[in-house]
Amino acid sequence: MSSVAILGAGCSGLAAAHILRDKGWSVTLFEREHEVGGRATTLAREGFKYDYGAQYIKRGSPESVAWITERFRASDLLDIVKPVWTFDGKGSIQEGDSAQNAEEKWNYRSGLVMLTKRMAESLDVHLSTPIELARHDEHGWNLVGEQGQNIGTFDRLLLTLPLPQVCEFLGKSHFEPEVCGAVRTVLGTSMYRPLLSIMLGYRPTPRTRPYYALVNSDKRHAISWLAWEHEKSLERVPEGAGLLIAQMAPAYSAEAWGRADAKLIDDCTGRVSRLLDEDLSSPYFSDVQRWQFALPSVLVDDAPLLDLTLPLGLALCGDGFVGGRVHLALEHGMRVARRMADEA
Ligand SMILES: Cc1cc2nc3c(=O)[nH]c(=O)nc-3n(C[C@H](O)[C@H](O)[C@H](O)COP(=O)(O)OP(=O)(O)OC[C@H]3O[C@@H](n4cnc5c(N)ncnc54)[C@H](O)[C@@H]3O)c2cc1C
């Protein structure tokens, strides 16, 4: 039985874990955070529950659909039926694309993190365990924790972090230098956009609209996405309250990254009020979350990389190879795990 360590318990790492365990491998996941989910996660604060990363899951391959709706189905799975409308840089709001709005937008009453929680239930996941570096020798891949502690040695290693973080990790690690150099050169071409997520809680609930969310269609607005989080489920907010989530455009996010939260919230509430023509300047709850590597903007081809790394028992997967979507990351985890098993 082969042993594998998987770094990262987001959707790609968890998907890969199930494929390898189904094939009889001994699988151990190491996750830096105290919760699984990665960028498809949910926070609970002051009675509000919100998805501050991914907003919902779209329909992917038949296999990933079956994992979401059958194999790892949670009882509170829901489809957000209200549509997404659009707005432009001038703030003009229009009905969205009806074909796109007819597609499912899956989520969970208790939060998007439910998918990865269900997937993690039967797996060996070590939370709050950031791995600092790895060393490769004739015994396999030895992992070292942040305090320099020995975490363990595994036959194989699968990295699922955003690619700039993989690049940094490999730079600290010790393994065949030519392969390491070549892999880091390729990973150096990957690019991710930063993103500020700003949560605004109101009592009473903001006005009900004919849409669940708005997306900026011409990329000329400082807000790229605005969602009425309580439309997913009233379980997400305290009684009588409502929650808006604004995801700021990449250029705005990069420029405003270091600003104090209070300034960001002030600026954001002004923009939201103007866009909606509704006074939303005084939220009674707010939160700002910063995603340094939110969504990949330049993808990397996995085939030549895996040709280099798999002979050493090393593989990489995640959205940096396929695009920033939950279902794509999930499917990539499955695909890479199958290739890893086939070539073992
Ligand atoms: C703001 C935002 C909005 C989005 N909206 C949508 C959407 O509406 N729909 C959609 O489908 N997708 C959306 N996405 C994209 C989607 O969330 C990602 O594509 C997907 O979750 C990526 O999964 P992953 O497994 O590849 O990576 P991640 O989820 O990033 O998983 C990597 C994991 O590795 C862990 N880790 C990092 N370093 C270490 C270390 N040293 N040791 C151990 N663990 C480590 C991280 O904590 C993380 O859990 C959005 C993303 C963001 C940020």
The ligand as a Gaussian input file, in Angstrom:
#p B3LYP/6-31G(d) Opt

LIG

0 1
 C      -13.409000      35.551000      -3.473000
 C      -13.528000      34.293000      -4.286000
 C      -14.709000      34.042000      -4.994000
 C      -14.861000      32.862000      -5.716000
 N      -16.064000      32.598000      -6.314000
 C      -16.280000      31.375000      -6.846000
 C      -17.585000      30.978000      -7.216000
 O      -18.567000      31.703000      -7.032000
 N      -17.746000      29.739000      -7.767000
 C      -16.702000      28.877000      -7.932000
 O      -16.906000      27.765000      -8.428000
 N      -15.454000      29.223000      -7.552000
 C      -15.223000      30.439000      -6.998000
 N      -13.985000      30.778000      -6.531000
 C      -12.852000      29.888000      -6.815000
 C      -12.790000      28.626000      -5.930000
 O      -12.991000      28.993000      -4.581000
 C      -11.419000      27.992000      -6.103000
 O      -11.158000      27.802000      -7.475000
 C      -11.305000      26.632000      -5.414000
 O      -11.866000      26.675000      -4.132000
 C       -9.826000      26.251000      -5.370000
 O       -9.668000      25.020000      -4.703000
 P       -8.206000      24.413000      -4.527000
 O       -8.360000      23.126000      -3.803000
 O       -7.521000      24.384000      -5.855000
 O       -7.381000      25.476000      -3.663000
 P       -7.659000      26.030000      -2.169000
 O       -9.109000      26.041000      -1.883000
 O       -6.904000      27.307000      -2.061000
 O       -6.970000      24.918000      -1.230000
 C       -5.605000      24.960000      -0.873000
 C       -5.505000      24.646000       0.615000
 O       -4.130000      24.559000       0.988000
 C       -3.993000      25.080000       2.306000
 N       -2.582000      25.422000       2.518000
 C       -1.898000      26.492000       2.022000
 N       -0.605000      26.431000       2.410000
 C       -0.470000      25.310000       3.153000
 C        0.650000      24.686000       3.818000
 N        1.881000      25.216000       3.782000
 N        0.428000      23.520000       4.498000
 C       -0.813000      22.960000       4.538000
 N       -1.906000      23.511000       3.920000
 C       -1.721000      24.651000       3.230000
 C       -4.920000      26.284000       2.295000
 O       -5.250000      26.693000       3.609000
 C       -6.115000      25.730000       1.510000
 O       -7.074000      25.137000       2.368000
 C      -13.802000      31.927000      -5.780000
 C      -12.624000      32.179000      -5.068000
 C      -12.486000      33.350000      -4.316000
 C      -11.242000      33.569000      -3.511000

